[in-house]
């Protein structure tokens, strides 16, 4: 499992993230405070506070490098 911090500060970013994650069979969770939602759920993502960075848990070790590369436009540097 791998964790990255991402920012989804526009509707277009949410749509493209969901489309990108849909290409993988792995499970993904987005965490905002005490809320955990399925990152492939557009409705779930819009229920979160998108003004702050979110933690994305990637539940796959095999595909993690390719997934992180594909999600590079969303990654927030700490």
N, C-alpha and C positions, 0 to 999 in steps of 0.2 A: 504494500500500500504506500502511496506517495501523497504528500500534501503540498499544494501550491496556493499562493494568495493571488486572487484575481480581482479585477475591477470591471463591473458591468454598469457603466454610467450612461448608457443609452439603450433605447429599444432595439436598435439595429444590432448592438453587441449581444443582447440577450438572444435574439433570433438566430444569429450566426453561431453562437455558442451551442445552442440546443441542436442545431443542424449538424455541427461538427461532432458533438458527442454522440449523436445518433448513428454515426458511422462505425462505432465501436460496440462490441458485445459486452464490454466491462460495465460495472456499476459505478456511478459517480454520485457523491453527496456534496451539497453546498451547505456550509454552516455559517450562520450569522447569529452570534450570541448563543442562546440556548435552543435555537431553531435549526433543525436538520431537515433538508428536503432533497428529493431526487433532482439532480442537476439536469436531467433530460425532460423535466416537466416545466414548460413555459409558465403555466399558471402558478406553480409552486415558486418559481424564481420571482415572479412579480409580487408574491406575498412577503418577500424579504425587504429589508432596508437596503436599497441599492446605492445609497449615498456613501457607504463605507465599503472598504475592501472585504471580500468574502474568502473563506477557506474552502478549497475544492479538494475533496478526498477522492483519489483515483484508486479503485479497488482492483488493480491489476499490476503485477510486477513486470510481466512480459511485455506489455504494450506501453508501459509508462514513458519511456524515452520518446517514442513517436507521438504520444498524446501531448506531452509537455511541449514538444516542438510545434505541434499544430496549434496549441493554445498560447503560444508566445505573445500574440498581440494583446492578450488579456492579463498577462502576468504583471503583478506589482512588485517592484523591488523594495525590500525592507530597508 
